[in-house]
Amino acid sequence: MKYLDQINAPEDVQRLDADALQKLCCEIRETLLETVSQTGGHLASNLGVVELTVALHKVFRSPQDKIIFDVGHQVYTHKLLTGRRDRFSTLRQEGGVSGFSRPNESEHDVFYSGHSGTALSSAYGVVRGNELNDDKSYTVAVVGDGSFTNGLVYEALNNAGRTDCRLIVILNDNEMSISRNVGSLARYLAVIRSKPEYVRFKAGAEAVLNHIPLIGKPMARLLMRIKTRIKNDLYDSNLFEDMGFRYMGPVDGHNIGQLTDALETAKLVKKPVLLHVHTVKGKGCEYAEQHPALYHGISKFDMYSGEPLTGGTNFSEQFGKYMCEAALHDRTLCAVTAAMALGTGLRGFEERYPRRFFDVGIAEEHAVTFASGLSKTGMKPVVALYSTFLQRAYDQILHDGALQGQKLVLAIDRAGFVGEDGETHQGLYDAAFLASIPQITVYSPATYHELRQDMYNALYVDAGLVAVRYPRGSEPEFPADFKLSGGSFDLYGPEDAPTAVVTYGRVSAYAMQAAAGLPVRVVKLGRIKPVDPAAVEAVLRCGAVYFFEEGVRSGGVGEAFALQLLERGFAGKYSLTAVPDCFVAQASVDAQLRRYGLDTESIRKKITTEEAHHAG
């Protein structure tokens, strides 16, 4: 790594010539492949922005100039260039470098970033704050084309385009064409307009004309109208110009020379700039280029073949299989997702039932309200989202879901701890915020069989809005003598036990393993809202009740269960173990369960220690 080993800060990038920069990009790609193959992470998106990120650090002066990456899953090269090269092998590991932007990790990371569509709004806020502070630095928002399906982007464009400010938006276009351009002449002019010399000449010519008495200013306005007309004819105009941005591009996102020219030019423009950069997702890695969706977010893999090193089925796949089977017999069943067909297990449904599959882009709010419209016509929509992204649609769940009283199912993937993705992706909040929604039914299956059962109930038994939440990964191992009853809750252990453990989801399996050989009765909740009153009655006469919850303590199921016990006159001891008032950092799922006292050993220790203390 002749060049990368020399990079300890962005200033080191600025000292390299064009040839060295290109070689640096090759070394960065090699490092990305070696590291992500061992740690897992976002591969294709990061391979696609290597040259763009290098060019940004060549032209701008971070951290004085703020570079804000949308989503944050495209920041690996940025991290290598900003002092984290020596620790990059710890990517996404416990205590290691995050896979997303983290201000507590480096002054070069401006915001915590894990959700799409936020960079432009936050960048515009930084720009206006800089103006108030008489700060002349630049602010750059790097936004992927997928994020332009998110409504927040257009709210920010509308707001920022009405002002003259030092805001540069990079549209990283790696899939779709935003503006149509016609022929080689348009492509040539796109490059010319991106050169600093063009902008300087244009500004100088306008200044000269404006100083010619009588005819100067009218001539300048006439030339501007002619230039604009020709440009619009060549480029078919575009939304960004109409909203007040100076549009530049498209520029080859893998050509360092074009990129640095375009970025230097953008710095000269006295209004918001949108620089359209065309990149290839997975660039430089054949299997990632051919299958960018598969290598967007991936577990450990063989870097030479691209083959994953882990296998086996999981809840997402099982959900997708059920949807395909159910759709075969029910022509009203529809699937809706927000740019997550592969991640939510719906790729098979998309292929088999394309007319009933709807990918609405990165627009979770729209997904829920759109599904409500489907339901109004007699369809049975299932909206499949990750728990972390469902947070964005709370308003729609309440008003356009529950309030309407129509059939609508939320399939909530990655509920609970998610592991190495860290703070921005934890699925620890849905049980708590869904609890505040009136008349919603919420299931939390712990096995594949239970998932199928709960999905059937959601579609064909329960009325109105129903949520089925399930964890990332595979089903846990339950004791051999435990059998699901098919009801809203299950009991395991001696009926007359003086101590009870109540829980739900995959923690149920760990609780049953922990209770082995102890005088403890385990109550496994399958439906967590509304909780079956019989489940409360089952532990009402126990001397101690321990609730273990893979979710936030505040407003969670454990607090609601405690209230119901209290209202029924419970006089025993109640203990709630759940995630406290904090953000959960990256680590393996097993490590996170252990850290918060929700693995088998921790549960057993909690029960035996407190019972011994109580007896003493």
C-alpha positions in Angstrom: 0.0 0.0 0.0 2.6 2.5 -1.2 0.2 5.4 -1.2 -2.5 4.5 1.3 0.1 4.0 4.0 1.1 7.6 3.6 -2.4 8.9 4.2 -3.0 9.9 7.8 -5.2 13.0 7.2 -6.9 14.7 4.2 -3.9 17.0 3.8 -1.9 14.0 2.6 -4.4 13.5 -0.2 -4.1 17.1 -1.3 -0.3 16.6 -1.9 -0.7 13.8 -4.4 -0.7 14.3 -8.2 -3.3 12.8 -10.6 -1.3 9.6 -11.2 -0.7 9.0 -7.5 -4.4 9.6 -6.8 -5.4 7.0 -9.3 -3.1 4.5 -7.7 -4.4 5.4 -4.3 -7.9 4.5 -5.5 -6.7 1.0 -6.5 -5.1 0.5 -3.1 -8.3 1.6 -1.4 -10.4 -0.8 -3.3 -8.1 -3.7 -2.4 -8.3 -2.6 1.3 -12.1 -2.5 1.1 -12.4 -6.0 -0.4 -9.9 -7.5 2.1 -11.6 -5.8 5.1 -15.3 -6.3 4.3 -14.8 -9.9 3.3 -13.7 -10.5 6.9 -16.0 -8.2 8.8 -19.1 -8.0 6.6 -20.6 -4.6 5.7 -21.6 -2.5 2.8 -19.4 -3.4 -0.1 -20.9 -2.3 -3.5 -21.8 1.2 -2.4 -18.3 1.9 -1.1 -16.5 0.5 -4.1 -18.6 2.9 -6.2 -17.5 6.1 -4.4 -13.8 5.6 -4.1 -12.8 8.2 -6.7 -15.5 10.6 -5.7 -14.4 10.5 -2.0 -10.7 10.9 -3.0 -11.6 13.9 -5.2 -13.7 15.5 -2.4 -10.7 15.4 0.0 -8.4 16.6 -2.8 -10.5 19.7 -3.3 -12.1 20.5 0.1 -10.5 21.0 3.5 -12.1 18.8 6.0 -13.1 19.3 8.8 -13.3 23.1 8.1 -15.3 22.3 5.0 -18.1 19.9 6.0 -18.6 16.7 3.9 -21.9 15.1 4.9 -22.6 11.6 3.5 -26.3 10.6 3.2 -27.1 7.3 4.8 -23.5 6.9 5.9 -23.0 3.4 4.5 -20.8 4.9 1.8 -18.1 6.3 4.1 -15.5 3.6 4.2 -13.1 5.4 1.9 -13.7 8.6 3.8 -12.7 6.8 7.0 -9.5 5.5 5.4 -8.5 9.1 4.4 -9.3 10.7 7.7 -7.1 9.1 10.2 -8.8 5.7 10.7 -6.7 3.6 8.4 -4.8 1.8 11.2 -8.0 0.7 12.9 -10.0 -0.1 9.7 -9.6 -3.8 10.3 -11.9 -3.4 13.3 -14.8 -2.2 11.0 -18.2 -3.0 12.5 -16.7 -4.9 15.4 -17.4 -4.3 19.1 -15.4 -1.2 20.1 -14.1 -0.8 16.5 -14.7 1.6 13.6 -18.3 2.1 12.8 -19.8 1.2 9.4 -21.6 4.6 9.4 -20.7 8.2 10.1 -20.0 8.8 13.8 -19.0 12.2 15.2 -17.7 10.6 18.4 -15.3 8.7 16.2 -13.8 11.6 14.2 -14.1 15.3 13.7 -14.5 14.6 10.0 -17.8 12.8 10.6 -20.4 15.6 10.9 -23.6 13.7 11.9 -24.6 10.2 13.0 -26.0 8.8 9.8 -27.8 5.6 9.2 -31.2 6.5 7.6 -31.6 7.8 4.1 -32.5 11.3 2.9 -31.2 13.4 5.8 -27.9 14.8 4.4 -29.4 17.7 2.4 -31.5 19.1 5.2 -28.7 18.9 7.8 -26.2 20.3 5.3 -28.4 23.3 4.5 -28.7 23.9 8.3 -24.9 23.9 8.6 -24.7 26.4 5.6 -27.1 28.9 7.1 -25.4 28.5 10.5 -22.1 29.2 8.9 -23.5 32.4 7.4 -24.6 33.6 10.8 -21.1 33.0 12.1 -19.4 34.7 9.1 -17.8 31.3 8.3 -16.8 31.1 4.6 -16.2 27.3 4.5 -18.1 25.0 2.1 -20.6 22.4 2.9 -21.0 19.3 0.7 -23.9 16.8 0.8 -23.2 13.5 -0.9 -26.5 11.9 -1.7 -27.1 8.6 -3.5 -29.8 8.5 -6.3 -31.8 6.1 -4.2 -32.2 8.7 -1.5 -33.9 10.9 -4.1 -37.0 8.7 -3.6 -37.2 10.1 -0.1 -39.5 13.0 0.4 -37.3 14.8 2.9 -34.8 15.4 0.1 -37.3 17.5 -1.8 -38.3 19.4 1.2 -34.7 20.4 1.6 -34.2 21.2 -2.1 -37.3 23.4 -2.1 -36.0 25.3 0.9 -32.3 25.6 -0.1 -32.9 26.5 -3.8 -34.5 29.8 -2.9 -31.3 31.2 -1.4 -27.7 32.0 -2.5 -25.4 29.9 -0.3 -22.3 27.8 -0.3 -24.1 24.5 -0.6 -22.9 21.8 -3.0 -25.0 18.7 -3.4 -23.4 15.6 -5.1 -26.0 13.4 -6.7 -24.3 10.0 -6.8 -26.2 8.4 -9.7 -25.4 4.7 -9.9 -28.6 3.3 -11.2 -31.0 5.7 -12.8 -30.8 8.7 -15.1 -32.1 11.9 -13.4 -31.9 14.2 -16.4 -32.0 13.3 -20.0 -29.2 14.6 -22.2 -28.9 14.3 -25.9 -25.9 13.1 -27.8 -22.1 13.7 -27.8 -22.5 17.5 -27.9 -24.4 17.5 -24.6 -21.9 15.3 -23.0 -19.0 17.5 -24.2 -20.7 20.7 -22.9 -21.4 19.0 -19.6 -17.6 18.6 -19.2 -16.9 22.1 -20.4 -19.4 23.6 -17.9 -17.7 21.7 -15.1 -14.4 23.4 -15.7 -13.3 26.3 -13.5 -12.0 28.2 -16.5 -15.5 28.3 -18.0 -17.0 29.8 -14.9 -14.2 32.4 -14.5 -14.5 33.4 -18.2 -18.3 33.6 -18.0 -18.1 35.8 -14.9 -15.5 38.0 -16.5 -17.5 38.4 -19.7 -20.7 39.3 -17.7 -18.7 41.9 -15.7 -17.3 43.6 -18.9 -20.7 43.7 -20.5 -22.4 45.1 -17.4 -19.9 48.1 -17.5 -20.7 49.1 -21.1 -23.0 52.1 -21.0 -26.6 51.7 -22.3 -26.2 48.5 -24.3 -24.1 46.4 -21.8 -26.7 45.1 -19.4 -29.4 44.4 -22.0 -26.9 42.5 -24.1 -25.8 40.5 -21.0 -29.5 39.6 -20.3 -30.1 38.6 -24.0 -27.0 36.4 -24.1 -28.1 34.7 -20.8 -31.6 34.0 -22.3 -30.0 32.5 -25.4 -27.6 30.4 -23.4 -30.4 29.1 -21.1 -32.6 28.2 -24.1 -29.8 26.3 -25.8 -28.9 24.5 -22.6 -32.5 23.6 -21.9 -32.9 22.2 -25.4 -29.8 20.1 -25.0 -30.5 18.9 -21.5 -34.3 19.0 -21.5 -33.9 21.2 -18.4 -34.4 19.5 -15.1 -36.1 19.7 -11.7 -33.0 21.0 -9.9 -32.6 24.1 -12.1 -36.3 24.8 -11.7 -35.8 24.6 -7.9 -33.0 27.2 -8.0 -29.9 25.0 -8.1 -27.1 25.4 -10.6 -27.1 21.9 -12.3 -23.7 20.5 -13.4 -22.9 17.3 -15.1 -23.3 14.4 -15.5 -19.6 13.8 -14.7 -17.8 10.5 -14.8 -17.6 9.5 -11.2 -14.5 7.4 -11.8 -12.5 10.1 -13.5 -10.4 11.9 -10.9 -9.6 14.8 -13.4 -13.2 15.5 -14.3 -14.3 15.2 -10.6 -11.7 17.6 -9.3 -12.5 20.1 -12.1 -16.2 19.9 -11.4 -15.7 20.3 -7.7 -13.4 23.3 -8.1 -16.0 24.8 -10.4 -18.8 24.3 -7.9 -16.8 26.3 -5.4 -16.9 29.3 -7.7 -20.7 29.4 -8.2 -22.5 31.9 -6.0 -25.6 29.8 -5.5 -26.5 26.2 -4.5 -25.0 23.7 -6.9 -26.1 20.2 -7.7 -23.3 18.1 -9.3 -24.6 15.0 -11.1 -21.9 12.3 -10.8 -22.4 9.0 -12.6 -20.8 6.0 -10.7 -20.9 2.2 -11.0 -21.9 0.3 -7.8 -19.4 -2.3 -7.0 -16.8 -0.7 -9.3 -13.6 -2.7 -9.6 -15.0 -6.0 -8.3 -16.6 -8.1 -11.0 -19.1 -10.0 -8.8 -20.1 -6.8 -7.0 -20.6 -5.0 -10.3 -22.8 -7.8 -11.7 -24.9 -8.2 -8.5 -24.8 -4.8 -6.6 -27.9 -5.6 -4.6 -26.4 -8.8 -3.2 -23.2 -7.0 -2.2 -24.9 -3.9 -0.9 -24.9 -5.2 2.7 -23.3 -8.6 3.1 -21.9 -10.9 5.8 -18.4 -12.3 5.6 -17.5 -13.7 2.2 -14.6 -15.2 0.2 -13.0 -12.1 -1.4 -11.9 -14.1 -4.5 -15.1 -15.8 -5.4 -17.6 -13.6 -3.6 -19.3 -16.6 -2.0 -20.7 -16.0 1.5 -19.1 -17.8 4.4 -22.3 -18.2 6.4 -25.4 -20.0 5.3 -28.8 -21.3 6.5 -32.2 -19.9 6.5 -33.5 -17.0 8.5 -36.7 -15.2 9.5 -36.6 -12.9 6.4 -36.5 -15.9 4.0 -39.2 -17.8 5.9 -41.5 -14.7 5.7 -40.9 -14.5 2.0 -41.7 -18.2 1.5 -45.0 -17.8 3.4 -45.9 -14.7 1.3 -45.4 -16.7 -1.9 -47.4 -19.6 -0.7 -50.3 -17.5 0.6 -50.4 -15.4 -2.6 -50.9 -18.6 -4.6 -54.3 -19.0 -3.0 -55.2 -15.4 -2.3 -55.2 -13.1 -5.3 -55.8 -10.1 -3.0 -52.5 -10.5 -1.2 -50.0 -7.7 -2.0 -46.5 -7.0 -0.8 -45.2 -3.4 -0.3 -41.6 -2.6 0.6 -39.3 0.5 0.6 -36.3 -0.4 -1.5 -35.7 -3.6 0.5 -37.0 -6.4 -1.6 -33.9 -8.5 -1.1 -33.4 -7.7 2.6 -37.0 -8.4 3.6 -37.1 -11.7 1.7 -39.5 -10.6 -1.0 -37.4 -11.1 -4.1 -39.2 -14.4 -4.8 -42.6 -12.7 -4.4 -41.5 -10.0 -6.8 -40.5 -12.5 -9.4 -43.7 -14.7 -9.1 -46.3 -12.0 -8.5 -44.9 -8.8 -10.1 -48.3 -7.1 -10.4 -48.9 -7.5 -6.7 -45.4 -6.4 -5.6 -44.8 -2.7 -5.0 -41.4 -1.3 -4.2 -42.0 2.4 -3.4 -38.4 3.4 -3.0 -36.9 4.8 0.2 -40.2 6.2 1.3 -41.5 4.4 4.4 -44.2 7.0 5.1 -45.6 6.7 1.6 -45.4 2.9 1.8 -47.9 2.8 4.7 -50.3 5.3 3.3 -50.1 3.7 -0.2 -50.9 0.3 1.4 -53.9 1.9 3.1 -55.1 2.9 -0.3 -54.7 -0.7 -1.6 -56.6 -1.9 1.4 -59.5 0.4 0.5 -60.0 -1.5 -2.7 -60.3 -4.9 -1.1 -56.6 -5.9 -1.3 -54.7 -7.3 1.6 -51.4 -5.3 1.7 -48.4 -6.5 3.8 -45.8 -3.7 4.3 -42.4 -5.3 4.9 -39.9 -2.9 6.6 -37.0 -3.1 8.9 -37.9 -2.1 12.5 -35.4 0.8 12.4 -37.0 2.3 9.2 -40.5 1.8 10.5 -39.8 4.5 13.0 -40.1 7.1 10.1 -43.7 6.1 9.5 -45.3 6.5 13.0 -47.7 9.2 11.9 -48.9 7.2 8.9 -49.3 4.0 11.0 -51.5 6.0 13.4 -53.6 8.1 11.0 -53.6 6.2 7.8 -53.4 2.7 9.3 -55.1 2.2 12.7 -57.6 5.1 12.4 -58.9 3.9 9.0 -59.9 0.5 10.5 -59.0 -1.3 7.3 -57.0 -4.5 6.8 -53.3 -3.6 6.9 -50.3 -5.8 8.0 -46.9 -4.6 9.0 -44.2 -7.2 8.7 -41.4 -5.8 10.9 -38.0 -7.4 10.1 -34.9 -7.1 12.3 -36.8 -6.4 15.5 -34.6 -6.4 18.6 -30.8 -6.2 18.5 -29.3 -6.1 15.0 -25.6 -6.5 15.8 -22.8 -4.8 13.9 -24.9 -2.0 12.2 -25.0 -0.3 15.6 -27.0 2.6 17.0 -28.9 3.8 14.0 -30.2 0.4 13.0 -31.4 -1.2 16.3 -34.9 -2.6 16.2 -35.5 -1.9 19.9 -38.2 0.7 19.7 -41.1 -0.7 17.7 -42.8 -2.6 20.5 -42.8 0.5 22.6 -44.1 3.0 20.0 -46.6 0.6 18.6 -48.0 0.2 22.1 -49.3 3.7 21.9 -51.3 3.0 18.7 -55.0 2.4 19.5 -56.6 -0.9 18.3 -53.4 -2.4 16.9 -52.6 -6.1 17.3 -48.9 -6.9 17.7 -47.3 -10.4 17.5 -43.7 -11.3 18.3 -43.0 -14.9 17.0 -39.9 -16.8 18.2 -40.0 -19.6 15.6 -40.6 -20.0 11.9 -43.7 -22.0 12.6 -45.0 -19.3 14.9 -44.2 -16.7 12.2 -46.4 -18.5 9.7 -49.2 -18.8 12.3 -49.0 -15.1 13.2 -49.0 -14.1 9.6 -52.1 -16.2 9.0 -53.8 -14.6 12.0 -52.8 -11.1 10.8 -54.2 -11.7 7.3 -57.3 -13.8 8.0 -58.3 -13.7 11.7 -57.6 -10.3 13.3 -59.3 -7.1 12.1 -57.7 -3.8 11.3 -54.0 -3.0 11.7 -51.8 -5.9 12.7 -48.0 -6.0 13.2 -45.8 -9.1 13.1 -42.3 -8.4 14.4 -39.4 -10.9 14.1 -35.7 -10.8 14.7 -32.7 -10.8 12.5 -31.1 -14.2 11.8 -32.3 -17.7 12.5 -34.8 -19.1 15.1 -33.4 -19.9 18.5 -33.3 -23.5 20.0 -36.1 -24.2 22.5 -36.1 -27.1 25.0 -37.1 -30.4 23.4 -40.1 -30.7 25.7 -41.6 -27.3 24.8 -44.5 -27.4 22.5 -46.3 -24.3 21.0 -50.0 -24.2 21.9 -51.1 -22.0 19.0 -52.6 -19.5 21.4 -51.7 -15.9 22.3 -49.2 -17.1 25.0 -47.5 -20.3 26.1 -46.5 -21.8 29.5 -43.4 -23.8 30.3 -42.4 -25.3 33.7 -44.1 -26.3 36.9 -47.6 -24.8 37.3 -47.2 -24.2 41.0 -43.8 -22.6 40.8 -43.3 -19.7 43.2 -41.3 -17.7 40.6 -42.3 -16.7 37.1 -40.3 -15.4 34.1 -42.3 -13.5 31.5 -40.8 -12.6 28.1 -41.4 -12.7 24.3 -39.6 -13.3 21.0 -36.3 -15.1 20.8 -35.5 -14.3 24.5 -38.2 -16.9 25.3 -35.9 -19.7 24.3 -33.1 -18.4 26.5 -35.5 -18.0 29.4 -36.6 -21.6 29.1 -33.0 -22.8 29.0 -32.2 -20.6 32.0 -35.1 -22.0 34.0 -34.0 -25.6 33.5 -34.0 -27.4 36.9 -35.3 -24.3 38.8 -38.8 -23.9 40.4 -39.6 -21.3 37.7 -42.6 -21.0 35.4 -41.9 -19.3 32.0 -44.7 -17.4 30.3 -43.9 -16.8 26.6 -46.0 -14.1 25.1 -46.8 -14.6 21.5 -49.1 -11.6 21.2 -47.7 -8.6 23.0 -50.5 -6.2 22.3 -53.1 -6.7 23.6 -51.6 -9.0 26.2 -54.0 -11.9 27.0 -55.5 -11.3 30.5 -55.0 -15.0 31.1 -51.3 -14.6 30.8 -51.4 -12.1 33.6 -53.6 -14.4 35.7 -51.0 -17.2 35.2 -48.4 -15.4 37.3 -50.7 -13.3 39.6 -50.1 -15.6 42.6 -46.3 -15.9 42.2 -44.1 -14.4 44.8 -41.8 -13.0 42.2 -42.1 -12.2 38.5 -39.1 -11.4 36.3 -39.8 -9.8 32.9 -37.0 -9.9 30.3 -37.4 -7.8 27.2 -35.3 -7.3 24.1 -36.5 -3.8 23.7 -36.5 -0.4 25.4 -37.6 -0.4 29.0 -39.5 2.9 28.7 -43.0 2.3 27.3 -42.2 -1.3 26.5 -44.2 -4.5 27.1 -42.6 -5.1 30.5 -44.0 -1.8 31.9 -47.4 -2.5 30.5 -47.4 -6.0 32.0 -46.4 -4.6 35.4 -49.4 -2.2 35.3 -51.8 -5.0 34.5 -50.4 -7.0 37.4 -50.7 -4.0 39.8 -54.3 -3.4 38.7 -55.2 -7.0 39.5 -53.8 -6.7 43.0 -50.4 -8.4 42.6 -48.5 -8.2 45.9 -45.2 -9.9 45.0 -41.9 -8.7 43.7 -41.6 -7.5 40.1 -38.3 -7.1 38.2 -37.9 -5.8 34.7 -34.7 -6.3 32.7 -34.8 -4.4 29.4 -32.6 -1.9 27.4 -32.1 1.2 29.5 -32.2 4.8 28.4 -29.2 4.6 26.0 -28.2 4.0 22.4 -26.9 0.5 21.8 -23.5 0.4 20.1 -22.3 -2.1 17.5 -21.3 -5.6 18.6 -22.5 -9.1 17.7 -26.1 -9.9 18.6 -24.9 -12.4 21.1 -22.7 -9.8 22.8 -25.5 -7.3 22.9 -27.9 -9.8 24.5 -25.2 -10.6 27.0 -24.4 -6.9 27.7 -28.0 -6.2 28.6 -28.7 -9.3 30.6 -30.9 -11.2 28.1 -28.8 -14.3 27.3 -29.3 -17.6 29.0 -26.5 -17.3 31.5 -27.5 -13.7 32.5 -31.2 -14.7 33.0 -30.3 -17.6 35.2 -27.9 -15.6 37.2 -30.5 -12.8 37.7 -33.1 -15.3 39.0 -30.9 -17.3 41.2 -29.0 -14.3 42.7 -32.2 -12.3 43.5 -34.1 -15.4 44.8 -31.2 -16.2 47.1 -31.0 -12.7 48.3 -34.7 -12.6 48.9 -34.6 -15.9 50.8 -31.7 -14.6 53.0 
